[in-house]
C-alpha cells in the first residue's frame, strides 16, 4: 500500500506530490504524539 502511494507520488503533479507528502507528515505526527501519550501514561503513578 505504501509502495503504491510512493509510486503514485513519483508520477503525480506538483500539487499531488505535496498532498501525499503532507499525508505522510501527518501520519508520522500522529504516531509520534501517540507514542508520547503512551509513555506519559505508563510513567504516571497508579494508586
N, C-alpha and C positions, 0 to 999 in steps of 0.2 A: 504494500500500500504506500509506504513512504517512498519507495523506488519510483512508483508511478507519479507521485507528486513531484519528485525531483526531475524526472524525465519531462513531465509536462511543463514544469517551471523553466527548464532549459530551452524549450521550444516556444515559449509564450512571448507575448508582447511585453513591453516595459511595465505597464500597469499590472499585468498578470504576475510578472516576476516579483514586483513589490508586494502584491497582495499575498502571495504564497510565503514570501519571506516574513511578512508580518504575522501570518498564522503560526509559523514555526516559532517566532519570538514569543508570541502569546502563549503557546503551549509550554514552552520552556519556562516562562514566568509562572504559570500555574503550578508546574511541577516543583519549582524552587520554593514557592510560597507554601505549598502543601508539605514539603519536607521540613521547612522551618516550623510550621504549626505542629507537626507530629513530634518533632524534637522538643518543642516547648511543652507540649502536653506530657511527654514522658519525663521531663525534668521537674514537673510540678510535684509538690508534696501531696501525698494521698493520705487522708486521715479517716 
